[in-house]
């Protein structure tokens, strides 16, 4: 419960920064507009898939803020307190990084509300699809967390990490398969999507055919990225607290 309270605190702090809130809202709304225009002009976009695509892109775009979130805390002068907190430093930093992906989940209700408002009617989601969508969003959240931790751990060693956030968006979106409709995803991209922990959740949200083998591969990928992030964050903390080669102020 303590960890959840700390996470809730950092999510509120994250949401209080106008740039982060606007990034989530504007990215989601822009993608809703593009999907809605395509639907109304050509009818080539399924409304539910269009809404989900906007939500996925909005969530991952917000999650990319993890690349510079540690540097942001350093600039605010709070990183030193997190590193020297009377609790495990990795746990303290976990909540800071997790705030980005946690806040990004709001892109789904924001996208649904925007689509419904612009279309003039509530976007209907079949009762049978609600459970699959909820599961897909939950797994997407876990996958985004694993990627965010790894990215944050890597980029904390880079002084200008905030400038590189945008470089994370398109490659991950391409490899995850979110930019492809139905089963049109090339085999090479499908194979690569299994190496990142958001590929399988995207398939679930799009209603693509998946099996237990795909779920098992996803669990392995999730565990691998999580383990890598733990190794990197321990190395970063060692460099900051023992070697004094990583600035925290």
C-alpha positions in Angstrom: 0.0 0.0 0.0 2.9 2.4 0.8 4.2 1.9 -2.7 0.8 2.7 -4.2 0.6 5.8 -2.2 4.0 6.9 -3.4 3.1 6.1 -7.0 -0.2 8.1 -6.6 1.8 11.1 -5.3 4.2 11.0 -8.3 1.3 10.6 -10.8 -0.2 13.8 -9.3 3.2 15.5 -9.6 3.5 14.3 -13.2 0.0 15.4 -14.2 0.7 18.9 -12.6 3.3 19.6 -15.3 1.5 21.2 -18.2 3.8 19.7 -20.8 3.1 16.1 -19.8 -0.6 16.6 -19.6 -0.8 18.4 -22.9 1.4 15.7 -24.5 -1.0 13.0 -23.6 -4.1 14.9 -24.5 -2.9 16.5 -27.7 -1.3 13.3 -29.0 -4.5 11.3 -28.3 -6.8 13.9 -29.8 -4.7 14.3 -32.9 -4.8 10.6 -33.6 -8.5 10.4 -32.9 -9.0 13.1 -35.5 -6.9 11.3 -38.1 -8.8 8.0 -37.5 -12.2 9.7 -37.5 -11.5 11.5 -40.8 -10.4 8.2 -42.4 -13.5 6.5 -41.1 -15.9 9.2 -42.4 -14.1 9.7 -45.7 -13.5 6.1 -46.8 -14.9 3.9 -44.1 -11.6 2.0 -44.0 -11.1 2.3 -40.3 -13.1 0.3 -37.7 -14.2 2.8 -35.1 -13.2 0.7 -32.1 -9.8 -0.1 -33.7 -9.4 3.6 -34.5 -10.1 4.6 -30.9 -7.7 1.9 -29.6 -5.0 3.0 -32.0 -5.2 6.5 -30.7 -5.1 5.3 -27.1 -2.1 3.1 -27.7 -0.2 5.9 -29.4 -1.2 8.4 -26.7 -0.1 6.0 -23.9 3.3 5.2 -25.4 4.0 8.8 -26.3 3.4 9.7 -22.7 5.5 6.8 -21.5 8.5 8.1 -23.6 8.7 10.9 -21.0 10.5 8.3 -18.9 13.6 8.9 -21.0 14.1 12.2 -19.3 12.1 11.9 -16.1 15.2 11.2 -13.9 17.0 14.1 -15.4 13.9 16.2 -14.8 14.0 15.2 -11.1 17.7 16.1 -11.0 16.9 19.6 -12.5 14.2 20.1 -9.9 16.7 19.2 -7.2 14.7 16.3 -5.9 16.8 13.4 -7.3 19.2 13.6 -4.4 16.4 13.0 -1.9 15.1 10.1 -3.9 18.5 8.4 -4.0 19.2 8.9 -0.3 15.6 8.1 0.8 15.2 5.9 3.9 13.8 3.2 1.6 15.2 1.2 -1.2 16.3 3.8 -3.8 15.2 1.5 -6.7 11.7 1.5 -5.2 11.7 5.3 -4.9 12.8 5.7 -8.5 10.3 3.0 -9.7 7.4 5.3 -8.7 8.9 8.3 -10.5 9.3 6.4 -13.7 6.0 4.5 -13.4 4.1 7.8 -13.2 4.5 8.4 -16.9 3.0 5.0 -18.0 0.3 5.3 -15.3 -0.8 8.7 -16.4 -0.7 7.5 -20.1 -3.5 5.0 -19.3 -5.8 8.0 -19.4 -5.3 8.3 -23.1 -7.9 5.5 -23.6 -10.9 7.2 -21.8 -9.8 10.5 -23.4 -9.7 8.9 -26.8 -13.1 7.3 -26.3 -14.7 10.5 -25.1 -13.2 12.5 -28.0 -14.3 10.0 -30.6 -17.8 9.9 -29.2 -18.0 13.7 -29.0 -16.7 14.3 -32.5 -18.9 11.5 -34.0 -22.0 12.8 -32.3 -22.8 9.5 -30.6 -21.2 7.3 -27.9 -18.7 4.9 -29.4 -20.3 1.5 -29.0 -18.1 -1.4 -27.8 -19.5 -4.9 -27.8 -20.0 -6.5 -24.4 -17.8 -9.5 -25.6 -15.0 -7.1 -26.4 -14.9 -5.2 -23.2 -13.0 -7.9 -21.3 -10.4 -8.4 -24.0 -9.9 -4.6 -24.2 -9.5 -4.3 -20.5 -7.0 -7.2 -20.5 -5.1 -5.7 -23.4 -4.8 -2.3 -21.7 -3.6 -3.9 -18.5 -0.9 -6.0 -20.3 0.0 -2.9 -22.4 0.5 -1.0 -19.2 2.8 -3.7 -17.8 4.8 -3.8 -21.0 5.1 0.0 -21.1 6.4 -0.1 -17.5 9.1 -2.6 -18.4 10.2 -0.5 -21.4 10.0 2.7 -19.4 12.2 1.4 -16.6 14.9 0.2 -19.1 14.7 3.5 -21.1 15.0 5.6 -17.9 17.9 3.5 -16.6 19.8 3.9 -19.9 19.0 7.6 -20.5 19.9 8.7 -17.0 23.5 8.3 -18.0 23.0 10.7 -20.9 23.0 14.5 -20.0 20.6 15.5 -22.8 18.2 12.6 -22.5 15.1 14.9 -22.7 16.1 15.9 -26.2 16.0 12.2 -27.3 12.6 11.3 -26.1 11.0 11.8 -29.5 13.3 9.2 -31.1 11.7 6.4 -29.0 8.2 6.9 -30.4 8.1 5.8 -34.0 10.5 2.8 -33.8 8.5 1.2 -30.9 5.2 2.0 -32.6 6.4 0.4 -35.8 7.8 -2.7 -34.1 4.7 -3.1 -31.9 2.5 -3.5 -35.0 0.1 -0.7 -33.9 0.5 1.1 -37.3 -0.7 -2.0 -39.2 -4.4 -2.9 -39.7 -5.7 -6.3 -39.2 -3.3 -9.1 -40.3 -1.4 -6.8 -42.7 1.6 -6.7 -40.5 4.8 -8.0 -42.3 6.3 -11.2 -41.0 9.5 -9.5 -40.0 7.7 -6.9 -38.0 5.5 -9.6 -36.4 8.6 -11.5 -35.3 10.3 -8.3 -34.0 7.1 -7.4 -32.1 7.6 -10.5 -29.9 10.9 -9.0 -28.6 9.2 -6.0 -27.0 6.6 -6.3 -24.3 3.9 -4.2 -25.9 3.6 -6.3 -29.1 1.4 -9.0 -27.7 -1.0 -6.6 -25.9 -1.4 -4.7 -29.2 -2.4 -7.9 -30.9 -5.0 -8.5 -28.2 -6.4 -5.0 -28.5 -6.6 -5.4 -32.3 -8.3 -8.8 -32.0 -5.5 -10.6 -33.9 -5.2 -14.3 -33.6 -2.9 -15.2 -30.6 -2.4 -18.3 -28.6 -0.8 -19.5 -25.4 2.6 -19.7 -27.1 2.4 -16.0 -27.8 1.4 -15.3 -24.2 4.4 -17.3 -23.0 6.8 -15.4 -25.3 5.4 -12.2 -24.0 6.0 -13.2 -20.4 9.6 -14.1 -21.2 10.1 -10.7 -23.0 8.5 -8.9 -20.0 10.8 -10.6 -17.6 13.9 -10.0 -19.7 13.2 -6.3 -20.0 12.4 -6.0 -16.3 15.6 -7.8 -15.4 17.6 -5.6 -17.7 16.1 -2.5 -16.1 17.0 -3.7 -12.6 20.6 -4.4 -13.6 20.9 -0.9 -15.2 19.3 0.9 -12.3 21.6 -0.8 -9.8 24.6 0.2 -11.9 23.3 3.8 -12.1 22.8 3.9 -8.3 26.3 2.4 -7.8 27.8 5.1 -10.0 25.9 7.8 -8.1 26.5 6.7 -4.5 29.8 4.8 -4.6 31.8 5.9 -7.6 30.4 9.5 -7.6 30.6 9.5 -11.4 26.9 10.2 -11.9 25.5 13.5 -10.7 22.4 13.6 -8.7 22.4 17.4 -8.1 
